[in-house]
Amino acid sequence: MKREHPIKQLLLATREHWDHPGTAGNVRENFLKIINCGTIALGAEVFASETELKLVHHTCKSRFCTSCGQRTTEVWQKDLEASLPDIPYVGITLTMPKEFWPILQKNRHLLHGMPAIGAEAIQLWVKSRYGVGVLLIVVQHTFGEFLNFYPHLHVLVSAGGLHDSEGKWKWIPQLRYDKRAYIELMHAWRYAVIAYLAEALKWQVLDSGVSSEESRTMFESQYKRAWHIDISARMSKVHFLKYVARYIRRPPVAQHRLTRITDQEVEYLAKDTREHRRVNMRYSNDEFVAILKEQVPDRGRHAMRYFGLLAPRTKAHSWAAVFVLLKQMQRPLPRRLSWRFLRRKTFGIDPLVDSFGQIMHWVGRVSPVVAN
């Protein structure tokens, strides 16, 4: 199998296994976009000079496309770097016991509520402990290092907040090694998740594969155990955004880790964080595509959500006050970079200069051509 655009080639080779009505609509739609990305199937713009003619094919704009996702990720990252105030932040990772993973995998409609559940748990904890409202960005991931289905949340939290009654900005003390704060937040998150799933079970919108009584027993046992969360040391917004941007609008598969792809098998170099080593995993092509299908975002769902002082309704009336209290100026969003500039920046070649060094100009458009 060709090494160039390996995921696209893999989807083409396994098309008969996913391009049918039995595949979820959002998965099929994104896979088709990827294999048509950069081809005449999506149409093209025509550029010309006095001596040459060039077609620039349209891209798919899919969040699951490795190349299109790269550009949208960079735009999102730069926009947030410009709009967020320059203050310290804390990164919080919220995980849950593995017993809950298959439940959310089977009930994806419940998965969409997890960012709000996590944000609410953090907001209530911060409010009760420090009496402030904070800036919150929640990024949901559904994959682990071994590409398994592993739902968890990465949360950016401002290391300070707005105290409504006093009209002041108050800083939150360092939390990294505060054991009591860790336990309080873990309890808030654990309660929120189990209450959410118990309510879904009550209203019969949760299919756990076992009886309701067995589900309730499992919830009770998981409520008694300690859950793992992580509270980072203070960090800059740039540090957090670089971390979560790696997969926020791209598939969870880093293409450089696809060490070998044949017509039957894929080899993927996974990172075992517990053992601090790399592990070479082997999958049949169909198995690997099945893994990819689990990670395709549902239609209309956002990879990142904004809460607290960043929630749209709250931001509308308190955002200016945040900058005043911090004695900072709000910055305008950066200008959108053209595809020509990005090509030149990435590859060092101007796509609109012909072989004689002449500038090419737009002269028309080619409509999409659907293959028979």
C-alpha positions in Angstrom: 0.0 0.0 0.0 1.3 3.5 -0.8 2.8 5.4 2.1 1.5 8.8 0.9 -1.7 9.8 2.8 -1.8 6.4 4.6 -5.2 6.8 6.2 -6.8 7.8 2.9 -5.2 4.8 1.2 -6.4 2.5 4.0 -10.0 3.8 3.7 -9.9 3.3 0.0 -8.6 -0.3 0.4 -11.3 -1.1 3.0 -14.2 0.8 1.4 -16.5 -2.1 1.0 -16.4 -2.7 4.7 -17.6 0.8 5.7 -19.3 2.5 2.7 -22.8 1.0 3.1 -26.0 2.0 4.9 -25.0 -0.1 8.0 -22.3 2.4 8.9 -23.3 5.4 11.0 -24.0 8.4 8.9 -21.4 10.7 10.5 -18.7 8.0 10.0 -19.5 7.4 6.4 -19.7 11.1 5.6 -16.3 11.9 7.1 -14.6 8.9 5.5 -16.0 9.8 2.1 -14.8 13.4 2.6 -11.3 12.2 3.4 -10.9 9.9 0.4 -12.2 12.8 -1.9 -10.1 15.5 -0.2 -7.8 17.2 -2.7 -9.4 15.5 -5.7 -11.6 16.6 -8.6 -14.5 15.0 -6.8 -14.8 18.1 -4.7 -14.1 20.5 -7.5 -11.2 22.9 -8.0 -10.1 26.5 -8.6 -8.3 27.4 -11.8 -5.3 29.6 -11.8 -3.3 30.6 -14.9 -0.3 32.7 -16.1 0.6 33.5 -19.7 2.2 30.1 -20.1 0.7 27.7 -17.6 -2.6 26.5 -16.2 -3.1 25.0 -12.7 -5.9 23.3 -10.9 -6.1 23.7 -7.1 -8.4 21.0 -5.8 -10.8 21.8 -3.0 -10.2 20.2 0.4 -12.8 18.4 2.5 -12.8 20.5 5.6 -13.5 17.4 7.7 -12.5 17.5 11.4 -11.3 14.0 11.0 -9.0 14.7 8.0 -5.3 14.8 8.9 -4.5 17.8 6.6 -7.7 19.8 6.9 -7.8 19.4 10.6 -4.2 20.8 10.9 -5.3 24.1 9.5 -8.5 24.5 11.5 -6.6 23.5 14.6 -4.0 26.2 14.1 -6.7 28.8 13.5 -8.6 27.7 16.7 -5.3 27.8 18.7 -4.3 31.2 17.6 -7.8 32.7 18.2 -7.8 31.4 21.8 -4.2 32.6 22.4 -5.4 36.1 21.4 -8.7 36.1 23.2 -7.8 34.6 26.5 -6.2 36.9 29.2 -2.5 36.4 29.9 -2.8 34.8 33.3 -1.8 31.4 34.9 -4.0 28.4 34.2 -4.4 25.0 35.6 -4.9 21.8 33.6 -7.4 19.3 35.1 -7.8 15.8 33.7 -11.0 14.0 34.7 -11.1 10.2 34.2 -13.5 7.5 35.2 -13.2 3.8 36.1 -13.0 1.4 33.1 -16.4 -0.1 34.1 -18.0 3.0 32.6 -16.2 3.0 29.3 -18.4 0.4 27.5 -21.5 2.1 28.8 -20.6 5.4 27.2 -19.4 3.5 24.1 -22.8 1.9 23.7 -24.7 5.0 24.7 -23.0 7.8 22.7 -25.9 10.2 23.3 -24.8 10.2 27.0 -21.2 10.9 26.0 -22.2 14.3 24.7 -23.3 15.4 28.2 -20.0 14.6 29.9 -18.3 18.0 29.2 -21.1 19.9 30.9 -21.1 17.4 33.8 -17.3 17.9 34.3 -17.6 21.7 34.0 -20.4 21.8 36.5 -18.5 19.7 39.0 -15.4 22.0 38.8 -17.5 25.2 39.0 -19.4 24.0 42.1 -16.1 22.9 43.7 -14.4 26.2 42.9 -17.4 28.3 44.0 -17.8 26.5 47.3 -14.0 26.6 48.1 -13.0 30.0 46.8 -16.3 31.8 46.1 -15.3 32.7 42.5 -16.3 32.0 38.9 -13.5 30.9 36.6 -12.8 30.5 32.9 -13.3 26.9 31.7 -12.6 25.2 28.5 -13.4 21.5 28.3 -11.9 19.2 25.6 -13.3 15.7 25.4 -11.2 12.8 24.3 -12.5 9.3 23.6 -9.2 7.5 23.0 -6.2 6.2 24.9 -2.6 5.6 23.9 -3.5 2.2 22.5 -6.4 3.7 20.5 -8.9 2.0 22.8 -12.2 3.7 23.7 -11.2 5.7 26.8 -13.5 8.7 27.5 -12.0 11.5 29.6 -11.9 15.2 29.8 -9.1 17.7 29.6 -10.0 21.0 31.2 -8.3 24.4 31.2 -9.2 26.4 34.3 -8.1 29.9 35.1 -5.9 30.1 38.3 -8.2 32.9 39.5 -11.7 34.0 39.2 -14.3 36.8 39.5 -15.8 37.2 42.9 -19.3 38.5 42.1 -20.3 39.9 45.5 -17.0 41.8 45.9 -16.5 42.6 42.3 -12.9 41.6 42.5 -10.5 39.2 40.8 -9.2 36.7 43.3 -6.4 34.3 42.7 -6.6 30.6 43.5 -3.7 29.2 45.5 -1.4 26.5 44.0 -3.5 23.2 43.9 -1.0 20.7 42.6 0.0 19.2 45.9 -3.2 20.2 47.9 -4.5 16.7 48.9 -7.7 18.1 50.4 -8.5 20.0 47.2 -7.8 16.8 45.1 -10.1 14.7 47.2 -12.9 17.3 47.2 -12.8 17.7 43.4 -12.6 13.9 42.9 -15.7 13.5 45.1 -17.6 16.2 43.1 -16.7 14.6 39.7 -17.5 11.1 41.0 -20.9 12.2 42.3 -21.7 14.1 39.1 -21.0 11.2 36.8 -22.8 8.5 38.8 -25.8 10.8 39.3 -25.9 11.5 35.6 -25.9 7.9 34.6 -28.3 6.9 37.4 -30.8 9.5 36.1 -30.4 8.2 32.5 -31.1 4.7 33.9 -34.2 5.9 35.7 -35.6 7.5 32.5 -34.7 4.4 30.5 -32.3 6.1 28.1 -29.3 4.0 29.2 -28.7 0.6 27.8 -26.0 -1.1 30.0 -26.5 -4.6 28.8 -27.5 -5.8 32.3 -30.6 -5.4 34.5 -31.3 -2.1 36.2 -30.6 -3.6 39.5 -27.2 -4.8 38.4 -26.4 -1.3 37.0 -27.4 0.3 40.3 -25.2 -2.1 42.2 -22.3 -1.3 40.0 -22.9 2.4 40.4 -22.9 2.0 44.2 -19.7 0.0 44.2 -17.9 2.5 42.0 -19.1 5.4 44.2 -17.2 3.8 47.1 -13.8 3.7 45.3 -11.3 6.4 44.7 -11.2 7.8 41.1 -8.2 9.1 39.4 -8.0 12.7 38.4 -5.0 15.0 37.8 -4.5 18.6 38.7 -1.4 20.1 37.0 0.9 22.8 38.3 0.2 26.3 37.0 0.8 26.6 33.3 0.4 29.1 30.4 -2.5 29.0 28.1 -0.1 28.3 25.2 1.2 25.1 26.9 -2.3 23.7 27.4 -3.5 24.7 23.9 -0.5 23.0 22.3 -1.2 19.8 24.2 -4.9 19.5 23.4 -4.5 20.8 19.9 -2.7 17.7 18.8 -6.0 15.8 18.4 -8.7 18.4 18.8 -9.6 18.5 15.1 -7.7 15.5 13.8 -8.0 11.7 14.1 -6.3 10.2 17.2 -3.8 8.5 14.9 -0.4 10.3 14.5 0.5 9.3 11.0 4.2 9.0 11.8 3.3 6.2 14.2 1.9 4.1 11.3 5.2 2.2 10.8 3.9 -0.2 8.2 0.8 -0.6 6.1 0.2 -3.5 3.8 -2.9 -4.7 1.9 -3.8 -6.8 4.9 -2.2 -5.3 8.1 -1.4 -2.1 9.9 1.4 -1.7 12.4 1.0 1.2 14.8 3.6 2.4 17.3 1.7 3.0 20.5 3.1 4.8 23.6 2.8 2.9 26.9 2.8 5.7 29.4 2.8 3.4 32.4 5.8 1.4 31.3 7.5 4.4 29.6 8.1 2.5 26.3 6.8 2.2 22.8 4.8 -0.9 21.8 4.3 -2.0 18.2 0.7 -3.0 17.8 -0.6 -5.0 14.8 -4.2 -4.8 13.4 -5.9 -6.1 10.4 -7.0 -3.3 8.1 -10.6 -4.0 9.0 -9.8 -3.9 12.7 -8.0 -0.6 12.4 -10.8 1.0 10.4 -13.2 -0.2 13.1 -11.1 1.6 15.7 -11.2 4.8 13.6 -15.0 4.6 13.3 -15.3 4.8 17.1 -13.4 8.1 17.2 -15.2 10.0 14.5 -17.1 12.9 16.1 -20.9 12.8 15.8 -22.4 15.4 13.5 -22.9 18.8 15.1 -20.9 18.0 18.2 -18.0 20.3 19.2 -14.7 18.9 20.3 -14.3 21.8 22.8 -16.9 23.5 25.0 -16.8 26.8 27.0 -18.1 27.2 30.5 -17.9 29.5 33.5 -16.9 33.0 32.5 -16.3 31.8 29.0 -19.9 30.5 28.5 -21.5 32.6 25.8 -24.3 34.1 28.0 -21.9 34.9 30.9 -19.2 36.2 28.5 -21.6 38.7 27.0 -21.9 40.7 30.1 -18.7 40.0 32.2 -15.9 39.5 29.6 -14.9 43.2 29.5 -14.9 43.4 33.3 -12.5 40.5 33.5 -9.9 42.4 31.5 -10.5 45.6 33.4 -9.9 43.8 36.7 -6.8 42.2 35.3 -5.6 45.5 33.9 -5.1 44.0 30.5 -6.2 45.0 27.0 -8.5 42.8 24.9 -6.7 41.8 21.7 -8.4 41.4 18.3 -8.5 38.0 16.7 -5.6 37.4 14.3 -6.2 37.8 10.6 -7.0 34.6 8.8 -4.1 33.3 6.8 -4.7 32.4 3.1 -4.1 28.9 1.8 -1.3 30.3 -0.3 0.5 31.7 2.7 0.1 28.4 4.6 1.5 26.3 1.7 4.4 28.7 1.4 5.1 28.5 5.1 4.8 24.7 5.3 6.5 23.6 2.1 8.6 26.6 1.2 7.1 26.8 -2.3 4.6 29.4 -3.6 1.8 27.5 -5.2 0.8 30.4 -7.4 4.2 30.9 -9.1 4.6 29.0 -12.3 7.8 27.2 -13.5 9.0 30.5 -15.1 8.6 32.5 -11.9 5.4 34.3 -13.1 2.5 34.9 -10.8 -0.7 32.9 -11.6 -4.1 34.5 -11.2 -7.6 33.0 -10.6 -9.5 32.5 -13.9 -12.3 30.2 -13.0 -13.7 27.2 -11.1 -14.3 23.5 -12.0 -17.4 21.9 -10.6 -17.1 18.6 -8.7 -16.8 15.5 -10.8 -18.5 12.5 -9.3 -16.9 9.1 -10.3 -19.1 6.5 -11.8 
